[in-house]
Amino acid sequence: MTAHPRDADALPGLVRRIIEALGEDPERDGLKRTPERVARSLEYLVSGYDQDVASVVNGALFEEVVDEMVLVRDVEFYSLCEHHMLPFYGRVHVAYLPDRHVVGLSKIPRIVEVFARRLQVQERMTVQIAEAIQEVVRPRGVAVVSDAWHLCMMMRGVAKQASRTTASCMLGAFRDDPRTRSEFLSLLQAGPPV
């Protein structure tokens, strides 16, 4: 996906126009600095466009003789729905089967952030995370499951506050071997050990 060049300087003026179009006075006390605050907030919320996975991983691949599943669960994420620009948020669970290399554990949440901090849909984000880990780590397989609450469903439209969406992507051994996929899914269902 190729992003268009951003014009951060234009954002406050655009936000001001939105406030006016909504019938509000951008000069009233509570709104005077809102255009600048919203612009800074949006810049942060889409900062994933400025990152790439290779620089985030930054060579943190380590040669290890490990042939069992590595699972990083409950990675919190916050993103913006590209259809309504309302937040969706939740947790991502990532597993991979090493093939001579493991990645530094802190890199998994950083990879999640690269793709969450964009205008996004949950399904694509889940696939992008899996494909990025597959490309950089080169494991025998990758599995990613995301669970999210979408404010575009909770605050508007059908207004179903309790609904949650799950998306998954299975690559390599997780797609091809039902036992590997089943082990991953049973670990997710079991929850963390006490």
C-alpha positions as MATLAB code, in Angstrom:
seq = 'MTAHPRDADALPGLVRRIIEALGEDPERDGLKRTPERVARSLEYLVSGYDQDVASVVNGALFEEVVDEMVLVRDVEFYSLCEHHMLPFYGRVHVAYLPDRHVVGLSKIPRIVEVFARRLQVQERMTVQIAEAIQEVVRPRGVAVVSDAWHLCMMMRGVAKQASRTTASCMLGAFRDDPRTRSEFLSLLQAGPPV';
ca = [
       0.000    0.000    0.000;
       1.477    3.342   -1.011;
       0.476    6.234    1.203;
       0.066    9.712   -0.197;
       2.348   12.390    1.211;
       0.861   13.868    4.367;
       0.197   17.540    4.852;
       0.326   17.883    8.644;
       0.196   21.679    8.392;
      -3.230   21.489    6.732;
      -4.840   19.359    9.450;
      -5.709   22.094   12.000;
      -7.489   24.165    9.335;
      -9.413   21.124    8.129;
     -10.465   20.262   11.687;
     -11.569   23.859   12.202;
     -13.736   23.607    9.086;
     -15.271   20.367   10.371;
     -16.116   22.056   13.683;
     -17.781   24.906   11.763;
     -19.628   22.472    9.477;
     -21.018   20.760   12.579;
     -22.551   24.102   13.594;
     -20.100   24.845   16.400;
     -18.041   27.932   17.078;
     -14.312   27.068   16.894;
     -13.587   30.276   18.852;
     -15.473   29.305   22.002;
     -13.270   28.499   24.989;
     -13.531   24.712   24.877;
     -12.795   24.534   21.144;
     -10.118   27.224   20.609;
      -7.189   24.784   20.637;
      -9.123   21.724   19.463;
      -7.922   21.891   15.826;
      -4.274   21.676   16.932;
      -4.998   18.954   19.505;
      -6.915   16.848   16.982;
      -4.169   17.303   14.386;
      -1.485   16.091   16.846;
      -3.710   13.205   17.891;
      -4.314   12.113   14.293;
      -0.604   12.329   13.496;
       0.099    9.953   16.375;
      -2.779    7.607   15.534;
      -1.471    7.069   11.993;
       2.242    7.029   12.867;
       2.478    3.429   11.624;
       2.757    4.773    8.078;
       6.164    6.184    9.069;
       7.493    2.805   10.227;
       8.591   -0.344    8.488;
       8.947   -3.770   10.036;
      12.639   -4.239    9.190;
      13.647   -1.093   11.082;
      11.360   -1.984   14.003;
      12.912   -5.458   14.304;
      16.333   -3.832   13.844;
      18.226   -7.106   13.539;
      16.812   -8.609   16.754;
      16.848  -12.121   15.291;
      18.731  -14.689   17.309;
      19.921  -18.102   16.202;
      18.344  -20.699   18.476;
      17.602  -24.395   18.206;
      13.939  -24.189   19.156;
      11.257  -26.196   17.454;
       8.302  -25.505   19.738;
       5.682  -22.806   19.383;
       6.346  -19.289   20.658;
       3.126  -17.504   21.673;
       2.822  -13.831   22.586;
      -0.721  -13.208   23.710;
      -2.857  -10.250   24.711;
      -0.927   -7.558   22.844;
      -3.149   -4.488   23.216;
      -3.764   -2.389   20.139;
      -5.701    0.727   19.164;
      -6.513    1.592   15.581;
      -8.815    3.756   13.471;
     -11.479    2.229   11.252;
     -10.856    3.452    7.723;
     -14.585    3.582    6.974;
     -15.670    5.960    9.767;
     -12.356    7.043   11.336;
     -13.659    5.838   14.678;
     -11.449    3.738   16.959;
     -11.378   -0.002   17.188;
      -9.297   -1.646   19.855;
      -8.544   -5.004   21.366;
      -5.872   -7.644   21.648;
      -3.722   -9.567   19.217;
      -2.317  -13.045   19.870;
       0.714  -14.050   17.801;
       2.369  -17.468   17.562;
       5.173  -18.723   15.378;
       7.168  -21.917   14.934;
      10.867  -20.970   14.831;
      13.119  -22.280   12.101;
      16.657  -21.658   13.437;
      15.822  -18.106   14.585;
      13.714  -16.394   17.242;
      12.828  -12.721   17.283;
      13.211  -10.531   20.361;
       9.897  -10.800   22.201;
       9.427   -7.034   22.463;
       9.466   -6.856   18.666;
       6.115   -8.656   18.330;
       4.103   -5.826   19.973;
       6.118   -3.301   17.949;
       5.164   -5.085   14.720;
       1.509   -5.002   15.831;
       1.821   -1.223   16.349;
       3.239   -0.673   12.846;
      -0.016   -1.912   11.345;
      -2.483   -0.805   14.049;
      -1.358    2.830   13.827;
      -2.910    3.345   10.389;
      -6.359    3.821    8.913;
      -7.233    0.177    8.962;
      -9.686   -2.709    8.896;
      -9.183   -5.485   11.417;
      -9.079   -8.257    8.829;
      -6.285   -6.621    6.802;
      -4.328   -5.652    9.918;
      -4.368   -9.278   11.117;
      -3.047  -10.537    7.772;
      -0.394   -7.787    7.576;
       0.961   -8.699   11.022;
       1.200  -12.393   10.092;
       2.805  -11.734    6.703;
       5.338   -9.302    8.215;
       6.442  -11.831   10.835;
       6.643  -14.536    8.175;
       8.802  -12.310    5.972;
      11.200  -11.054    8.658;
      11.540  -14.082   10.958;
      11.126  -16.823    8.320;
       9.526  -19.315   10.734;
       7.876  -22.610    9.774;
       4.533  -20.949   10.390;
       2.744  -17.941   11.863;
      -0.683  -17.607   13.467;
      -2.341  -14.322   14.378;
      -5.744  -13.874   16.005;
      -7.174  -10.450   16.783;
     -10.181   -9.685   18.975;
     -11.587   -6.180   18.789;
     -14.374   -3.855   19.765;
     -15.365   -1.396   17.033;
     -16.761    1.959   18.076;
     -18.312    2.327   14.623;
     -20.566   -0.611   15.605;
     -20.958    0.380   19.239;
     -21.702    4.113   18.938;
     -23.589    4.318   15.655;
     -25.423    2.136   13.159;
     -26.523   -1.064   14.854;
     -25.281    0.244   18.248;
     -24.433   -3.172   19.633;
     -22.152   -2.395   22.569;
     -21.329   -5.986   23.516;
     -20.321   -7.202   20.062;
     -16.718   -8.235   19.495;
     -15.035   -9.204   16.225;
     -12.393  -11.893   15.778;
     -10.129  -12.214   12.748;
      -7.367  -14.730   12.117;
      -4.569  -15.485    9.710;
      -2.724  -18.807    9.611;
       0.407  -19.269    7.513;
       2.735  -22.215    6.926;
       2.406  -25.051    9.454;
      -0.549  -23.346   11.160;
      -2.483  -23.486    7.897;
      -1.224  -26.856    6.672;
      -1.123  -28.917    9.882;
      -4.434  -29.235   11.770;
      -2.582  -30.410   14.917;
      -0.440  -27.264   15.030;
      -3.456  -25.027   14.464;
      -5.406  -26.947   17.125;
      -2.564  -26.599   19.664;
      -2.454  -22.833   19.080;
      -6.214  -22.409   19.412;
      -6.362  -24.585   22.542;
      -3.586  -22.496   24.148;
      -5.659  -19.378   23.449;
      -8.787  -20.918   24.942;
      -6.960  -22.215   28.002;
      -5.791  -18.770   29.002;
      -2.548  -18.014   30.775;
      -1.355  -20.442   33.440;
      -1.916  -19.387   37.028;
];
